[in-house]
Amino acid sequence: MSELVTAIDHLAAEDPSELPRGRLAEQLVELHWQMARLQAQIARRTSVRPPGGNEYN
């Protein structure tokens, strides 16, 4: 999660109008993937299973 915070802070400190579009796109893609990884971690840690541990079919 610290990687996500660092990426957000880094983007917040920059003026997007001063960045080359390619660099801005790279940063946004990296932020997207960090957010996706965080969502996956949260899903794994907070998954709710039905009684008995059976999956829903």
Steps between C-alpha positions, in 0.01 A plus 500: 500500500793734559581475127152628418532790745840590355365491143203721591722746685738511206221572254347761731831689524536535124324737266356273228521778244880498537539126439547345159184307411690172478636540853157594635349193332771278654429640847125452463544141382733425792250656743222291347697177553591593856134566575404165343758319715368675810142405413607137458676505838191647665277241333722214620507633856131579529343216302182370656432131459167332552461272804683172447749659262305400188518718192182635348406304187 
